[in-house]
Amino acid sequence: MKKLFTLAIFSMLAWSLMAQQDDQFTQFMYYKQGLNPGAAGSLPGLAFTGIVRSQWLGFEGAPETQGLSFSLPVLNNRVGVGANIVRQTIGVTENFTLEGAYAYRIRVPRGHLSLGLMASVRLIRTDYTQVEGTQPISQDNAIPVGLQSKYVPNFGAGIYYEAPHFYLGASIPRLLTSNIDLADAAGTISREVPHFYLMGGVLLNVGDNVKIQPQVLFKYVSSAPFDADANINLIFADRVTTGVSYRLGGSSRSGVGESAAFLLGIQLSEKLNFGLSYDITMSELRRYNNGTVEGVIRYFVGGKQKEDAEVVTPRFF
């Protein structure tokens, strides 16, 4: 069935408003390279990560995201390289983002300090043939027709510190303020604006075969409300992870936040890790959807890093 006209307006506003434009993931700890190029090469060996997110289940035209990335340390762990490809849909708009990351890794006490650069290109396209209105759309010349698209190049930078049981990073994945209007009208209505990220996490032993792992991700966009994710996980026998997460944002009237989530992760083998999360919507949108589901899978080529290696990078990060 064709999307409703109101969803087309919603999808256009999602880009024109000065708000969170980048992809968001509840399990951001598995997708740090997409937020900070300094994290490239921080995983033990060649690693592939896939992540899928279906937001606001039951809400027609709601955001859906699929991402795939790889990370690899090279030159005796002095350099990290990686790439990400992400597809996001919302309403009648579909975006494809391709990113390449490079990190120069410097040995510092107890870990590495990485300086990262990222180059990206984003394809934005909207299919107005899927739009229907209460009256013939062709009567309104302000509404574009057909399939319209645009390529938007950008670049970013980040700094990332990792130790055996701790990480901290700051980044701006896209530095340029780019025009993302699809029409050729005079003036600029929609812009891609810089997003600022600050992330950190720690891994603590709290008992025999039990670890606790609090992590945070702060997000800031100019002229938009401050946003943040915070979660805390318990890791049992280095195999099973359970936790809860909380996201700010949502309604400014209720002030209770955007969502709360439950997380579950399983280390299926030394090479394979799986994670799942379910978000409960806390804003007024909770009346119109059944929550958000997100799954992630990570595969290490060659297995995890040995415990006696020079610097141990916990796979939980």
N, C-alpha and C positions, 0 to 999 in steps of 0.2 A: 504494500500500500504506500502511496506517495506520502511524503512528509507534509505535515501541516505548514501553512504559511507562517504561523507564529514561530515554528522551530527554525525557519530560515532567518527570521529576524533575530532569534536568540543566538544562532551561530555567528551572525555578523557582529552582533554586539560583543560576543566573547572575544573578538579580536580588536574591536574599536575602543573598548573601555581600557583604562589604565589599570589592569588587573593581572592576576597570575596567568601568564600565557604559556609557560613551559609545562611539560608533562609533570604530573605528580604521582608518586608511588608511596604506598604505605610501607612497603619493604625497601625503603630507599637505601638501606645498608648494603643491599645486593646490587645497587645501580649507581654507586658513587662516581664511577667514571663518566657517566652521563651528566653529572652535576659539576664535576671537578676534574679537568684533564690531568691534574697532578696525581690522581689515583691510578693512572695508566701504569701497568707493570707492577702494581703493588701486590697482586695475587701471586701465589706460588706456582710459577710456570704458566704455560698456555691454558687459558680458561675461557670457556664460552658460557654466556648467560642469556637466557631467554626469559622475558617477563610479559605477562598478559594481564590487563586490567579492564574489567567491565564495571563502569560506575553507574550508580542509581538504577539498579535492575528494575525493569518494568516501566521505565520512563522512556517513551519513544524519542529517539534522536539524542539520547544521553551520550556522554563521552565514552569512547572505547579506545584503548591503547595497546599496541603490541610492539615490543622492542627486542632487539637481538644485539649483543655486543661481544667483542673478544678483547682480551688483554694479554700482553706478553712482555716479560722483562728480557732485555737483550744486553749484549756487551758486558757480560759478567755483572748483571744487575745494576749497571750504571745508567741505563736508559729504559724507559717503558714506552711501549706503543700500544695503540688500541683503536677500535672503531666501533661506532654505534649506528644502527639504523632503526628508526622509530616510525610507526604509522599511527596516526591519531585521527579519529572521526568524531564529529559533533554536528548533529543536524545534517545538513546537506553539504557540509564542508569536510574535506579530507586533506590531511597534511602528511607529507613524507619528509623526514629529516635524516640526512646523512652527515655523520661527524667523524673526523679523524683526530686522535689525541696523541700528543707527544709529551713525555715527561723526562726531564733530566734529574737523576736521582743522586743525591749527595749523602755520603756516609756521615752521620753525626752520632753523638753518644746514644747508644741503645736503639738506634734505628736509622731511618732514612728521611731526609727532607727533599721533597720533589717540587720542582718548578715546571708547571705544565702549560702547554699551548693547545688550543683547539681551533680547527677550521671546520665550518659547517655550511651546508646549503639546504634550504628548506623549500619544498614545493608545496604551495598553497593552492588548492583548487576547490571551486564550488560549482555544483551541478544544479543550476536553476531549473532544469527540466523536471526535477523531483518536487518542485514547489507547487502547491495549489492554494488558491485563495477563495474568499467568499464571492468574488467576482473575477471575471477574466483578467489574468495578470497582464496580458498584452495591452490592456487599456492604460496601464501605468508605466510611463516611460522611465520612471526612476528605478524600476526593478530590472536588473540585467536579465539577459536571456541566454540560454545554452550553457555550455561548460566554459568557465573562465578559470585561468590559472596564472601563477606567477612564481618565479624562482627568486629566493632571497638568500644571498650569501652573507656570512658573518664570521667572526672569529672571537675567541675568548681566552681567558687565562685563569690559572689557579695555583695555589700553593698547598702542599699536603705533607703532613708529618705523620709517620707511622713508626710505632714501636711494637714489641711483641704483644702487649696487652693494652694498647692505647692508640687512638688516631685523632687528628685534628686537621681541618682543612677550611680554606676560604677561597671563593671563586666567583667569577663572572663569566659564565659560558658564552654569552653573546654580548659583546661590548657595543656594537653599533646600534643606533636608533634608525631603523629602516622603515621605509614606506611599504606597507603591505596591502595598499588598495588594489583591488582587481580591476576597477573601472579606470578609464582614462580622463575622468573629470578633473577640472582644475582644483588645486589645493590638495591637502592631505587630510584624510579622515582617520585612517587606521595606521598604527605604527607598531613595530616590534621594538620593545624597550628592554634595556638591560635588567637582568635579575641577579641579585646578590645572594650568595649562599654561605652559611657558616655551619659546619657540621663537626661533630665530635662523638667519641664513644670510648668506653673503657670495659675491660674484661677482668672480673675479680673472682678469685676462688673463695667460696663461702662454706665449703665442706667437702667431704669425700665425694668425688664424682659430681659435684654440683658447682656451677659457675653462675654469676649474675652479670648481666650486660646492659647497662643503661646507655641510651644513645639519643642525640638530639639533632635536629636540622632546622636552622633558622632561615627564613626566606623573606627577602625585602624587595619590593618594586616601588619605584617613585610614584607618589600620588595614589597608592593602593594601601589597604590595611596591612599591618604587619602580620606575618603568618609563621607558624612553627609546627613541627612534628616532634613528639617525644615518645619514646617507648622504652620498656624495660623487659628483658627476656631472662628466663631461667634456662640453663643448659644442663642436661642430665647425661652423664656418662659420655660426653662429647658426641652424642648422637641425636638426642631429641631436644628441641627448643620449643618452649611455650612462652607467650608473652602478651602484653597489652600495649596499645598505642593510643595516643590522643592527638588530635589536630585542632589548632586554633582556627579562627575564621568563622564562616557560616553567617548567621544572622546577627546584625548589630543590635537588634531589639532584645533577643533572648540572652545573648552574651555567654552561652554555654559551650560554644565551640562548634566546629563543623562536623566532627565525627569522632567516634571511639571505635577501636578495632581489637580483634583477637588474632593472634599469630600462632602458627604452628610450623615447625621446621623439622626435617628428618635428614640425617646424614645416612643415605642409603648405602654408600660405600666410600672408600677413600677418594674416588673420582667423581661421585655423583651426590648432589645435594638438592633437596626439594623444599620449597616453602609455600605456605598458603596463608592468606589473611582474609578476614571478613570485616568490613566497616559497617557500623551502624550510624546512619545519618542522624544528626542531632538538631539541624536547622529546620525551618519550616518545610523544607523539601521532603522531610521524612514521611509526610502524608501521601506523597505521590510516588514513592519508590520502595524497593525492598532491600536496600543496602547495596554494598559494593563488594565484589569478589576480585581477588588478585592472586595469581599464581606465579612462581618463579622457579626455574630449574637452572642449575649450574653444573657444568661438566669440566673436570680438569683432565687435560691430556697428559698422561704420564703419572697421574696421582698427586697427592698432596705433598707439601714440602716436608722433609725429614725433620724430626725434632732437634737433631744436633746441628742443623744448618746454621749459617752465620747469623741470620736474622729470621726469626720465626714470625710468619704472618698468619694469625688464626684464620681459618677458613670461615669462621663465623662473622668476620668483617668483610 
